[in-house]
Amino acid sequence: MSIANIGQFDNAVQKKKDTNQKNSLKGVYIFVGPELFSAAKSIAAAVQGLLSENSRDFNFVKLHGGDVDPDTLSSFVSGPPFMSELRIAHLPAFEELPSKMEEGVLAALQNCAPSTLVFIEILKEKAQVDKRTKLGKWFDQSPNAQVIPCPALWPKEAASWVQQELRARGIKYENGVPQDLIRLLGTDQRTLAGEIEKLSLYMNPEDSYVSKTDCAQVCSSTLEDNSYALLDSVAARDLEGSLTLLRSLRLAGHPEQRFLYNLAQQFRRVYLAAFLREQGKKSAEIAKELDLKTQYYENIVQRYLKQAQAYNQDELRLALRRIRDGDAAVKAGLRAAKIETEMILFDLCTPGRLAKQQWTGCNKQ
């Protein structure tokens, strides 16, 4: 459904471009969920399609959640466009917005000029805005805002998308290549797009053909070799290995906040898998509770259960709480992201450390 939801937005943008109807677009679009790759591409296409190249310097601004200044945003979204009919503000990584900035940013959004479009990206596990939050309450009261859910793709949906991407590049492929990509890499579109790019460089340019053997060779560097390897290292309580992998990811430009998000998601699943197994649940039942949308759920469940063996139930619960408290401290500006991330790894990887600590949003030494 993620791709279909984005498609509806693309159609509305195209209608605005073709007919210039004032009501064809809402004022604020909130893209929310774990799969934001297509959303980012559609937003970029909307900016390119709705603003001329000459006017973008004056009428487009991109402010990441952790760097948004309410006054700067308010001045931009409330002002008139220059040499254009529209202004566009793009706010990616909105989940990183410090809590102390929320009221100011929402007040700025409330005062958007009719000629301003705002595109917000929120990376979170569930593809919905929490109505208990300030943003959720604001959205409920704002008729000019629309939420576009961006859930993780189902394997069949991801395979169909891979087929489209390969064909768009003029790449012919052996039957089963899209499915092999999903099996090796999962359904994350950004990861898949990167591997498709690698395949396009690897294949024989004379016949533009990719075999299953090509796929296996080129994509041997799977998720296990990057951020997921770090998650596994933390779960195994390998502090030295975890810090080494973390620093290599930083050098590669991996966002700190995204790692904390993935780490929290990992420990939540490990904790839940261990709890459900204690309740006598079978792997299929655990997979359903974890929302594992793959036929290979048995291996994934067993992997979570193996990781849980390094911790007792109290430690898993405290680990999850530690990650969430650390993430909140970073968002609130109480701690630097790099230092806090390393402290989290130290606490999670050191036996007995979690039980000795009391966390109330800051690290008490």
URTA-V950196 format. One record per backbone hydrogen bond with DSSP energy under -1.0 kcal/mol. NH is the residue of the N-H (numbers start at 1). CO is the residue of the C=O. If there is no record, write none. Layout:
nh=[NH & NH]
co=[CO & CO]
//
This chain:
nh=[5 & 6 & 7 & 8 & 9 & 10 & 11 & 12 & 13 & 14 & 15 & 16 & 17 & 18 & 19 & 20 & 24 & 27 & 28 & 29 & 30 & 31 & 32 & 33 & 35 & 40 & 41 & 42 & 43 & 44 & 45 & 46 & 47 & 48 & 49 & 50 & 51 & 56 & 59 & 60 & 61 & 63 & 65 & 67 & 73 & 74 & 75 & 76 & 77 & 78 & 87 & 88 & 89 & 90 & 91 & 94 & 96 & 97 & 101 & 105 & 106 & 107 & 108 & 109 & 110 & 112 & 113 & 116 & 117 & 118 & 119 & 120 & 121 & 122 & 128 & 133 & 137 & 138 & 139 & 140 & 141 & 142 & 145 & 146 & 148 & 150 & 158 & 159 & 160 & 161 & 162 & 163 & 164 & 165 & 166 & 167 & 168 & 169 & 170 & 171 & 172 & 174 & 177 & 180 & 181 & 182 & 183 & 184 & 185 & 186 & 192 & 193 & 194 & 195 & 196 & 197 & 198 & 199 & 200 & 201 & 202 & 203 & 208 & 210 & 215 & 216 & 217 & 218 & 219 & 222 & 225 & 226 & 228 & 230 & 231 & 232 & 233 & 234 & 235 & 236 & 237 & 238 & 239 & 242 & 243 & 244 & 245 & 246 & 247 & 248 & 249 & 250 & 251 & 252 & 253 & 254 & 259 & 260 & 261 & 262 & 263 & 264 & 265 & 266 & 267 & 268 & 269 & 270 & 271 & 272 & 273 & 274 & 275 & 276 & 277 & 278 & 279 & 280 & 281 & 286 & 287 & 288 & 289 & 290 & 292 & 294 & 300 & 301 & 302 & 303 & 304 & 305 & 306 & 307 & 308 & 310 & 311 & 316 & 317 & 318 & 319 & 320 & 321 & 322 & 323 & 324 & 325 & 326 & 327 & 328 & 329 & 330 & 331 & 332 & 333 & 334 & 335 & 340 & 341 & 342 & 343 & 344 & 345 & 346 & 347 & 348 & 349 & 350 & 353]
co=[1 & 2 & 3 & 4 & 5 & 6 & 7 & 8 & 9 & 10 & 11 & 12 & 13 & 14 & 15 & 16 & 21 & 144 & 144 & 118 & 146 & 120 & 148 & 122 & 150 & 36 & 37 & 38 & 39 & 40 & 41 & 42 & 43 & 44 & 45 & 46 & 47 & 52 & 55 & 56 & 88 & 90 & 92 & 64 & 69 & 70 & 71 & 72 & 73 & 74 & 115 & 59 & 117 & 61 & 119 & 121 & 93 & 94 & 98 & 101 & 102 & 103 & 104 & 105 & 106 & 109 & 77 & 113 & 87 & 27 & 89 & 29 & 91 & 31 & 126 & 130 & 133 & 134 & 135 & 136 & 137 & 139 & 142 & 28 & 30 & 32 & 154 & 155 & 156 & 157 & 158 & 159 & 160 & 161 & 162 & 163 & 164 & 165 & 167 & 166 & 208 & 210 & 174 & 176 & 177 & 178 & 179 & 180 & 181 & 182 & 188 & 189 & 190 & 191 & 192 & 193 & 194 & 195 & 196 & 197 & 198 & 199 & 204 & 172 & 211 & 212 & 213 & 214 & 215 & 220 & 222 & 223 & 223 & 226 & 227 & 228 & 229 & 230 & 231 & 232 & 234 & 233 & 237 & 238 & 239 & 240 & 241 & 242 & 243 & 244 & 245 & 246 & 247 & 248 & 250 & 249 & 255 & 256 & 257 & 258 & 259 & 260 & 261 & 262 & 263 & 264 & 265 & 266 & 267 & 268 & 269 & 270 & 271 & 272 & 273 & 274 & 275 & 277 & 276 & 282 & 283 & 284 & 285 & 286 & 287 & 292 & 296 & 297 & 298 & 299 & 300 & 301 & 302 & 303 & 304 & 307 & 308 & 312 & 313 & 314 & 315 & 316 & 317 & 318 & 319 & 320 & 321 & 322 & 323 & 324 & 325 & 326 & 327 & 328 & 330 & 329 & 329 & 336 & 337 & 338 & 339 & 340 & 341 & 342 & 343 & 344 & 345 & 346 & 350]
//
